[in-house]
Amino acid sequence: MSLPSVSIDAQRGLRVAAWPRVGVRTPLLVGLGVLLACLFVVSLAVGSVSIPLGDILKILTGSQGERATWTTILFKFRLPKALTAVLAGAALSVSGLQMQTLFRNPLADPYILGISSGASLGVALLVLGGVTVSGAAFLGGLGLLGSFGIVVAASLGAGSVFALVIFIARRVSNSVTLLILGLMFGYITGAAVSVLLYFSAPQQIQAYLSWTFGSFGGVTWDQLTALAPVVGVGMALAALTVKPLNALLLGEHYARSMGVNLRRARLLILVSASLLTGAVTAFCGPIGFLGVAVPHLARAGQRGADHRALMPLCALLGASLALVFDLIAQLPGGNVVLPLNAVAALFGAPLVLVIILRRQSARGPFGA
């Protein structure tokens, strides 16, 4: 990684980082955009009921399709699920990139501050804390109590941990200390969930475990209208963190010497990442793998560490992989739906291993 040159700003009296012009690889972005569009259309076409691509285009453009049932399947189930997968994949990938750079830890993921654990505790209190819900009802749609209550419980849990993290972040000057505190929050909430699981009935445990598997298919249009704006705000804030993240690549002391307000930058990064992570977890469950793996794949494709290039790459690549994993989980043509988290790790981890090993053998240590 090339070091930034340093210039003197005569008006402000501050040293600012003049980063080398590492432009976004336009062909790569265009290719990923085309791939994402193709995967999006495929996700609408395949499933337990196959819909021809020609009829999908007719339905989307307002023309009459051959079967009214296809219109119902497309608009009520597949279209919101595909949009949710795109939003969730992009959000988790960008927040994972932010966390890895902020803490300078290649193993950091969006859930490292305990946001997911807080959401899990909220859902556990609802499902395991005295509310009797059968596993079959949970999987098939719990009605108003389930579809709305699960989201509210997860949002309150994630929001509580988020508020606690932000409160402490304003008073802690060291990112390592903040990282340790976030891990402790995760351990505490995880312990509370374990206690609830220990004293719960088998049906309640099954209902809770079904939520932890993760899914894009349970998000309705009403919920999507709440998820999309939150993700949009989180993405907009993430775009504002590009310059601080570039400065943090060489450490907090260097960033401070460049005139970066570390407290303000860290707070903005945490708010952005927490909004993205909390929203996705509340509506889709704790989706793993994407947040920790996609930033590494983006670095391998970009061959650089400039966040002006990495952030859009992470968004496009994360959205594409989310659609791929959802397609695999559905087993098109069958009635079995595999756990999304298991599919993501089972098929995604070997891909990351191959890319990392090939790049390390060709160019040296990963990330160099």
C-alpha positions in Angstrom: 0.0 0.0 0.0 1.5 3.3 -1.1 1.8 6.0 1.5 -0.1 9.3 1.0 1.9 12.4 0.2 1.6 15.3 2.6 0.9 18.8 1.6 0.5 22.1 3.7 -2.8 23.9 3.6 -1.7 27.5 4.1 -5.2 28.8 4.9 -6.0 26.3 7.6 -2.5 25.5 8.8 -3.3 21.8 8.7 -1.5 19.0 7.0 -3.9 17.2 4.8 -3.4 13.8 3.1 -3.1 14.0 -0.7 -3.9 10.4 -1.5 -2.7 9.0 -4.8 -5.3 9.0 -7.5 -6.5 5.4 -7.2 -9.6 5.6 -9.4 -12.4 3.1 -9.3 -12.0 0.5 -11.9 -14.9 1.4 -14.2 -15.0 -1.9 -16.1 -15.1 -3.8 -12.8 -18.0 -1.6 -11.5 -19.9 -1.9 -14.8 -19.4 -5.7 -14.8 -20.6 -6.0 -11.3 -23.6 -3.8 -12.1 -24.5 -6.0 -15.0 -24.0 -9.1 -12.9 -26.3 -7.7 -10.2 -29.0 -6.9 -12.7 -28.8 -10.4 -14.2 -28.9 -12.1 -10.8 -31.9 -9.9 -9.8 -33.9 -11.0 -12.8 -32.9 -14.6 -12.3 -34.1 -14.4 -8.6 -37.5 -13.3 -9.9 -37.7 -16.2 -12.4 -36.6 -19.3 -10.5 -38.2 -20.9 -7.5 -40.7 -23.6 -6.8 -42.7 -22.1 -9.7 -40.6 -21.1 -12.7 -41.7 -17.9 -14.5 -40.4 -17.3 -18.1 -38.2 -14.2 -18.4 -40.4 -12.8 -21.1 -43.5 -12.9 -18.8 -41.4 -11.3 -16.0 -40.7 -8.3 -18.3 -44.3 -8.1 -19.3 -45.5 -8.1 -15.7 -42.9 -5.5 -14.6 -43.7 -3.2 -17.4 -47.5 -3.4 -16.7 -48.4 -5.7 -19.6 -50.7 -8.7 -19.0 -48.8 -11.9 -18.3 -50.1 -15.3 -19.3 -51.0 -16.2 -15.8 -52.4 -14.1 -13.0 -50.8 -16.4 -10.5 -47.4 -15.4 -11.7 -48.2 -11.7 -11.1 -49.1 -12.5 -7.5 -46.0 -14.6 -6.9 -43.8 -12.0 -8.4 -45.1 -8.9 -6.6 -46.1 -10.4 -3.3 -43.1 -12.7 -2.7 -40.1 -12.6 -5.1 -39.8 -8.9 -5.8 -39.7 -7.8 -2.1 -37.3 -10.7 -1.3 -34.9 -9.8 -4.1 -34.9 -6.1 -3.1 -34.3 -7.0 0.5 -31.4 -9.2 -0.5 -29.8 -6.3 -2.5 -30.2 -3.9 0.4 -29.0 -6.3 3.1 -26.0 -7.5 1.1 -24.9 -4.0 0.3 -25.5 -2.7 3.8 -23.6 -5.5 5.6 -20.7 -5.4 3.2 -20.2 -1.6 3.6 -20.6 -1.7 7.4 -18.1 -4.6 7.5 -15.6 -2.5 5.5 -16.0 0.4 8.0 -15.5 -1.8 11.0 -12.4 -3.5 9.6 -10.8 -0.2 8.8 -11.8 1.5 12.1 -10.4 -1.2 14.2 -7.6 -2.2 11.8 -8.7 -5.8 12.2 -9.3 -8.0 9.1 -11.6 -10.3 11.2 -13.9 -7.5 12.2 -17.5 -7.7 11.0 -20.7 -5.6 11.3 -21.7 -7.4 14.5 -18.5 -6.8 16.4 -20.0 -4.1 18.6 -22.8 -6.3 19.8 -25.6 -4.8 17.6 -26.7 -8.3 16.5 -26.5 -9.6 20.1 -28.8 -6.8 21.2 -31.3 -7.7 18.4 -31.1 -11.4 19.3 -31.8 -10.5 23.0 -34.9 -8.5 21.9 -36.2 -11.4 19.9 -35.4 -13.9 22.6 -37.3 -11.9 25.2 -40.4 -11.9 22.9 -40.3 -15.5 21.7 -38.8 -17.1 24.8 -39.9 -14.8 27.5 -43.4 -16.0 27.9 -45.0 -15.5 24.5 -46.1 -18.9 23.2 -45.5 -19.2 19.5 -45.3 -22.4 17.6 -42.4 -23.0 15.2 -44.8 -23.7 12.4 -46.7 -20.5 12.9 -43.3 -18.7 13.1 -42.1 -20.0 9.8 -45.4 -19.6 8.0 -45.9 -16.0 9.1 -47.0 -15.1 12.7 -49.6 -12.6 11.7 -49.5 -9.1 13.2 -47.9 -10.3 16.5 -45.1 -12.2 14.8 -44.3 -10.2 11.7 -44.5 -6.9 13.4 -43.5 -7.9 16.9 -40.3 -9.7 15.9 -39.1 -6.6 14.0 -40.0 -4.3 16.8 -38.3 -6.5 19.4 -35.1 -6.8 17.3 -35.1 -3.1 16.6 -35.4 -2.2 20.2 -32.7 -4.6 21.2 -30.3 -3.4 18.5 -31.2 0.2 19.2 -30.5 -0.2 22.9 -27.0 -1.6 22.3 -26.4 1.0 19.6 -27.3 3.9 22.0 -25.0 2.4 24.6 -22.1 2.1 22.2 -22.6 5.7 21.0 -22.8 6.9 24.6 -19.5 5.2 25.4 -17.8 6.2 22.1 -18.2 9.8 23.0 -16.2 9.3 26.1 -13.6 6.7 25.0 -10.7 8.0 23.0 -9.2 4.6 22.1 -10.8 2.4 19.4 -9.3 -0.8 20.9 -11.0 0.0 24.2 -14.3 0.5 22.3 -13.8 -2.8 20.5 -13.3 -4.6 23.8 -16.4 -3.0 25.3 -18.4 -4.0 22.3 -17.3 -7.6 22.6 -18.3 -7.5 26.3 -21.7 -6.3 25.4 -22.0 -9.2 23.0 -21.0 -11.7 25.7 -23.5 -10.2 28.2 -26.5 -10.3 25.8 -25.4 -13.8 24.5 -25.4 -15.1 28.1 -28.9 -13.7 28.7 -30.1 -15.4 25.5 -28.6 -18.7 26.7 -30.4 -18.5 30.0 -33.7 -17.8 28.3 -33.1 -20.8 25.9 -32.3 -23.1 28.9 -35.7 -22.4 30.5 -37.8 -22.3 27.3 -40.0 -24.9 25.7 -38.9 -26.8 22.6 -41.4 -25.0 20.4 -40.1 -21.6 21.6 -36.5 -22.6 21.0 -37.3 -23.8 17.5 -39.0 -20.5 16.8 -36.0 -18.5 18.0 -33.5 -20.7 16.1 -35.5 -20.2 12.9 -35.0 -16.5 13.2 -31.3 -16.9 13.8 -30.9 -18.8 10.5 -31.5 -15.6 8.6 -33.9 -15.0 5.7 -34.7 -12.4 3.1 -38.1 -13.9 2.3 -40.0 -12.7 5.4 -39.9 -9.0 4.6 -43.1 -7.6 3.3 -43.7 -4.5 1.3 -44.7 -2.5 4.4 -41.5 -3.6 6.2 -39.5 -2.9 3.1 -40.7 0.7 3.1 -39.1 1.0 6.6 -36.0 -0.9 5.8 -35.0 0.9 2.6 -35.0 4.5 4.0 -32.8 3.4 7.0 -30.4 1.6 4.7 -30.3 4.7 2.5 -29.5 7.0 5.4 -26.8 4.6 6.5 -25.3 4.5 3.1 -25.3 8.3 2.8 -23.5 8.5 6.1 -21.0 5.8 5.0 -20.2 8.0 1.9 -19.2 10.8 4.3 -16.7 8.5 6.1 -14.6 7.8 3.0 -11.9 10.4 3.8 -11.6 9.6 7.5 -11.4 5.9 6.7 -8.6 6.5 4.3 -6.7 8.5 6.9 -7.3 5.8 9.5 -5.6 3.2 7.3 -2.2 4.3 8.8 -3.5 4.5 12.3 -5.1 7.0 14.6 -2.0 9.0 15.3 -1.4 9.6 11.6 -5.1 10.5 11.1 -4.9 13.0 13.9 -1.8 14.5 12.4 -3.7 15.0 9.1 -6.3 17.1 11.0 -9.0 14.5 11.3 -11.3 14.9 14.3 -11.1 11.3 15.6 -14.0 11.5 18.0 -16.3 13.0 15.3 -15.1 10.6 12.6 -15.4 7.5 14.9 -18.9 8.6 15.9 -20.0 9.0 12.3 -18.6 5.7 11.3 -20.3 3.9 14.2 -23.6 5.6 13.5 -23.5 4.6 9.9 -22.4 1.0 10.5 -24.9 0.5 13.4 -27.8 1.8 11.3 -26.9 -0.5 8.4 -26.4 -3.5 10.7 -29.3 -2.9 13.0 -31.8 -2.4 10.2 -30.8 -5.6 8.4 -30.7 -7.7 11.6 -34.1 -6.5 12.7 -35.8 -7.4 9.4 -33.7 -10.3 8.1 -32.1 -11.8 11.2 -28.4 -12.1 11.8 -26.9 -12.6 8.4 -23.3 -13.7 8.7 -20.3 -14.0 6.4 -21.0 -11.1 4.0 -19.8 -8.4 6.3 -16.4 -10.1 7.0 -15.7 -11.6 3.6 -16.9 -9.1 1.0 -14.4 -6.4 2.0 -11.6 -8.8 1.4 -13.0 -9.8 -2.0 -13.3 -6.1 -2.9 -9.7 -5.4 -1.9 -8.6 -8.3 -4.1 -10.5 -7.0 -7.0 -9.4 -3.4 -6.6 -5.9 -4.2 -5.5 -5.8 -1.1 -3.3 -7.1 0.3 -0.1 -8.7 3.6 -1.2 -12.3 3.6 0.2 -13.5 5.7 -2.7 -13.1 2.5 -4.8 -13.7 -0.1 -2.1 -17.1 1.2 -0.9 -19.0 1.0 -4.2 -17.3 -2.3 -4.9 -18.4 -3.7 -1.6 -22.0 -2.6 -2.1 -22.3 -4.2 -5.6 -20.4 -7.3 -4.7 -22.3 -7.8 -1.4 -25.7 -7.4 -3.1 -24.7 -9.9 -5.8 -23.5 -12.5 -3.4 -26.7 -12.1 -1.3 -28.8 -12.9 -4.3 -26.6 -15.9 -5.2 -26.8 -17.3 -1.6 -30.5 -16.8 -1.6 -30.9 -18.6 -4.9 -28.8 -21.5 -3.6 -30.8 -21.7 -0.4 -34.1 -22.0 -2.2 -33.0 -25.0 -4.2 -35.0 -23.9 -7.3 -37.5 -26.5 -8.3 -37.9 -28.0 -4.8 -39.8 -27.2 -1.6 -36.8 -27.2 0.7 -35.3 -23.9 1.9 -31.9 -24.2 3.4 -30.7 -21.9 6.2 -29.2 -18.7 4.6 -26.3 -18.4 7.0 -25.3 -22.0 6.4 -25.4 -21.6 2.6 -23.4 -18.3 2.8 -20.6 -19.9 4.9 -20.6 -23.3 3.0 -20.4 -21.8 -0.5 -18.7 -18.5 0.2 -15.8 -19.5 2.5 -14.1 -21.7 -0.1 -14.4 -18.9 -2.6 -12.7 -16.4 -0.3 -10.0 -19.0 0.6 -9.1 -19.5 -3.1 -8.9 -15.8 -3.8 -6.8 -15.0 -0.8 -4.4 -17.9 -1.4 -4.0 -17.0 -5.1 -3.4 -13.4 -4.3 -1.0 -14.2 -1.5 1.1 -16.5 -3.7 1.2 -13.9 -6.5 1.7 -10.7 -4.6 2.7 -11.5 -1.1 0.7 -11.0 2.1 -2.9 -10.3 1.7 -3.7 -6.6 1.8 -0.3 -5.6 0.7 
